[in-house]
Amino acid sequence: MRREQKQVFVLHLGSRQSIGPDDLRVMWATACESLDVRVSRRMLNAGGSSNRPCYGLWVGTAFNRIPAEQRLRAMLEARGYLFTLTNTAL
């Protein structure tokens, strides 16, 4: 039985930047220090004909938000990504 997960962040990369789902999942799992994670991707129309993806970052119940966010930001920055990471928790 799959455990309940919740979306905790939305990631937007800079224009003309992309990341594969496996690579992002590994980075997210590393940042969370847990394998109880998943990522999702959906396309957003940013006006005109240009579609840009946004990535949902999901985690199970065992999650330490601040250190995970700091580690993920550091990994993304080290790889040269321009990004916004939005907290979706209430």
Beta strands, then each sheet from edge to edge (+ up, - down):
strand 1: 6-13
strand 2: 37-45
strand 3: 51-59
strand 4: 83-87
sheet 1: 2+ 3- 1+ 4-
end
